[in-house]
């Protein structure tokens, strides 16, 4: 992925954004029953909020910013039970989104895709 490293990272320490984005993450967990999944790819993980909030599932954190990225090859994890895109699609070119979705579909037709956008 060739995204601009100037993409902002959600901060969970700033008072206002912390409460807004933390609420969204908790709602995603609840609505999607994430605690009962086996393998989750957090695509655009930023500060890895789902790794902080979930205990059971194995979470693979992928980000274009190397200080957050824990995945050497994101394609190896597109077969996850769940792929989360939390506030990241607005930074990805349409053609890349289409390719990512096709790659997920090819890797695991049963993957759940969670998309949240503000």
C-alpha positions as CSV (number, residue, x, y, z in Angstrom):
1,X,0.0,0.0,0.0
2,X,1.3,3.4,-0.9
3,X,-0.6,5.7,1.4
4,X,0.6,9.1,2.5
5,X,2.2,8.8,5.9
6,X,0.6,12.2,6.7
7,X,-2.7,10.4,7.4
8,X,-3.8,11.4,10.9
9,X,-3.9,8.8,13.7
10,X,-6.9,8.8,16.1
11,X,-5.7,9.8,19.5
12,X,-7.3,8.1,22.5
13,X,-5.7,10.4,24.9
14,X,-7.3,13.7,23.9
15,X,-10.4,14.2,26.1
16,X,-13.0,14.8,23.4
17,X,-11.8,12.4,20.7
18,X,-11.0,9.8,23.3
19,X,-14.7,9.5,24.4
20,X,-16.0,9.7,20.8
21,X,-13.7,7.1,19.3
22,X,-13.7,4.9,22.3
23,X,-17.5,4.8,22.3
24,X,-17.4,3.8,18.6
25,X,-14.8,1.0,19.3
26,X,-16.9,-0.4,22.2
27,X,-20.0,-0.3,20.0
28,X,-18.2,-2.1,17.2
29,X,-17.2,-4.8,19.7
30,X,-20.7,-5.2,21.1
31,X,-22.6,-5.1,17.8
32,X,-20.2,-7.4,16.1
33,X,-19.7,-9.8,19.0
34,X,-15.9,-9.4,18.5
35,X,-15.0,-11.1,21.8
36,X,-16.2,-14.4,20.4
37,X,-14.2,-14.3,17.2
38,X,-11.0,-16.2,16.6
39,X,-8.9,-14.0,14.3
40,X,-9.3,-10.3,13.6
41,X,-7.4,-8.1,11.2
42,X,-7.5,-4.4,12.3
43,X,-6.8,-2.7,9.0
44,X,-5.5,0.8,9.8
45,X,-5.1,-0.1,13.5
46,X,-3.5,3.2,14.7
47,X,-3.1,3.0,18.4
48,X,-4.4,-0.6,18.5
49,X,-7.6,0.1,20.4
50,X,-9.1,-3.3,19.7
51,X,-6.0,-5.0,21.1
52,X,-6.5,-3.0,24.3
53,X,-10.2,-3.7,24.6
54,X,-10.4,-7.4,23.6
55,X,-9.0,-10.3,25.4
56,X,-9.9,-13.5,23.5
57,X,-9.4,-13.1,19.7
58,X,-6.0,-13.0,18.1
59,X,-5.7,-9.6,16.6
60,X,-3.4,-8.7,13.7
61,X,-2.7,-5.0,13.7
62,X,-1.9,-3.5,10.3
63,X,-1.2,0.2,9.7
64,X,0.8,2.1,7.0
65,X,2.7,3.8,9.8
66,X,5.4,1.5,10.9
67,X,5.3,2.4,14.6
68,X,1.8,0.8,14.8
69,X,2.2,-2.0,12.2
70,X,2.7,-5.5,13.5
71,X,2.1,-7.4,10.2
72,X,4.9,-8.1,7.8
73,X,2.4,-8.9,5.0
74,X,-1.2,-7.9,5.3
75,X,-2.3,-10.3,2.6
76,X,-1.4,-13.2,4.9
77,X,-4.1,-12.0,7.3
78,X,-7.0,-11.2,4.8
79,X,-8.4,-14.6,5.6
80,X,-9.3,-13.5,9.2
81,X,-12.8,-14.1,10.6
82,X,-13.3,-10.4,10.8
83,X,-11.6,-7.4,9.1
84,X,-12.1,-4.1,10.7
85,X,-11.8,-0.8,8.8
86,X,-12.4,1.8,11.6
87,X,-12.3,5.3,10.2
88,X,-9.7,4.5,7.5
89,X,-11.6,4.1,4.1
90,X,-11.6,7.9,3.6
91,X,-7.8,7.7,3.2
92,X,-7.7,4.8,0.8
93,X,-8.1,5.4,-3.0
94,X,-11.3,3.7,-4.4
95,X,-9.3,1.4,-6.6
96,X,-7.3,0.2,-3.6
97,X,-10.5,-0.4,-1.6
98,X,-11.9,-2.5,-4.4
99,X,-8.7,-4.6,-4.6
100,X,-8.7,-5.1,-0.8
101,X,-12.3,-6.3,-0.8
102,X,-11.6,-8.7,-3.7
103,X,-8.6,-10.0,-1.9
104,X,-10.6,-10.6,1.3
105,X,-13.3,-12.3,-0.7
106,X,-10.7,-14.5,-2.4
107,X,-9.0,-15.4,0.9
108,X,-12.1,-16.1,3.0
109,X,-15.6,-15.8,1.6
110,X,-17.0,-15.9,5.1
111,X,-15.0,-13.0,6.5
112,X,-17.1,-10.3,8.2
113,X,-16.1,-6.8,7.2
114,X,-16.7,-4.1,9.7
115,X,-16.6,-0.6,8.4
116,X,-17.1,2.6,10.4
117,X,-16.8,6.1,9.1
118,X,-17.4,9.5,10.7
